[in-house]
Amino acid sequence: MSKEEVGSEVKTKVSEEPAWKRVIDVEVPAERMAAVYDDVYKAYKKEAKVPGFRVGKVPRSIIETRFGAEVEREVLKRAISDSLRQAYQIHKLSPITEPQLSNVEAKKGEALKYRAVIEVRPVIDATGYDSLVLKKSIRPVTVDHVDQTIERIREQRAEHVATDEPAKRDDLVVCDLQETTEDRPESKRRSMKDVTLVLNPERVFKEFADGLLGVKSGQSRKISLAYPDTYENKELAGRNVDYLARVKEVKVRKLPEMDETFLKSLSGDVKTLDDLKSRVRADLESQTEQESIQEVNREIVTQLLEKNSFDLPSSLLNDYMSRLKEDLSKNQSEAPSEELEARYREMGLRQVRWEFLYHAIADKEKVEVTEEEMTAWLTQYADRRGINIEDAKKQLAGSSQVSRVMDNILEDKVLSFLREKSTITEIPAERNLIVTPDGIEKP
């Protein structure tokens, strides 16, 4: 299917190919091209520096001789850019890829002809979102949950203090390590000062965690350690190494007392143990509510993607995967396996399809991000960085962060709208609450 338009002297013809590809055939008349040439020559004349002529006074013939090739490249660039922009407006196209140009015919004094291939943003008619049936898991916060959280806070504030008692499991031992392996030249034997070892086989080698149990400050122990073949230090991998550990200090873990000093160290207006329990309960209830809402949101996305089947331009998923691979490469040394990449691709397909879908629902239901909501976000952003809101705007000018934030706010509003329209039944959660002390401790 194709359609042709003539506007501002430029002829454009758009052919719709399978999926989201559009082929645009453009013809810019010779008269229009001559006008573009004139505009470019005028621009060059203002700036051109040629010996023997003042700036702005260089004859066109001289400019044509000295800058002809540059002028023609600029003319072609301007003519294609302007005519494509016009084609997008006339045919109401929203390209999501850069145009791929071909069949370019450009001769001075003649019409410019070329072909541009783009992919466009899918147009989606979202349906089935006003009759969702959902389940919401409820996780009551118990006294035990509150007590466990308070205990975790105390554990995070624990200190290690020196003791004369024998070292026990999870104590810290500070020691000097001297390698004593007999088959190693003395010059190559390792020597390490002030090594801190936690006597826990999940934290250090089992030989150290068990071999130093019962040791006291000032004592020495011989430790024989079998390094695994996969040990990162290739010089030690697969070797049996003997050490002499000279213990300098044994430290035990001491939890803070539940006193006024401890309570003051926490965030918020916490003065008594009852205040702390109330604050912890409120935070845990907020946490469980958010977790339940996230589960409902995931089910909303799943159901709507099943109800709204549509294909995506391949370029979108490819762009998503390229960005994901770039992020992964920053955090891991090896490329993801084929199995992992396939899983990421499936996740990417779901995410990109959902982005189109919630935008379609927002358009249909007139859900928008308000100026007040963006101002509130900017205010929080500025407060976190200790700057005023105007400086925050300048800092973010030209970045994509504001656009991402607007998308996140819009997604949250769409999901909230969908939850309100859905039938939601509350059920007991299948798994227990996982308590965390987020928000209780001072940063």
Buried (B, 14 or more C-beta within 10 A) or exposed (E): EEEEBEEEBBBBBBBBEEEBBBBBBBBBBBEBBEBBBEEBBEEBBEEBEBEEBEEEEBEEEBBBEBBEEEBBEBBBEBBBEBBBEBBBEBBEBEBBBEBEBEEEEBEEEEBBBBBBBBBBBBEBEBEEBEEBEBBBBEBEBBEEBBEBBBEBBBEEBEEBEEBEEEBEEEBBBBBBBBBBBEEBEEEEBEEEEEBEBBBBEEEBBEBBBEBBBBBBBEBEBEBEBEBEEEBEEEEBEEBEBBBBBBBBBBBBBEBBEEEEEBBEEBEEEBEEEEBBBEBBBEBBBEBBBEBBBEBBBEBBBEBBBEBBEBEBBEBBBEBBBEEBBEEBEEEEEEEBEEEEBEEBBEEBBEEBBBBBBBBBBBEEBEBEBEEEBBEEBBEEBBEEEEBEEEEBBEBBEEEEEBEEBBBEBBBBBBBEBBBEEBEBEEEEBEEEBEBEBEBBEEE
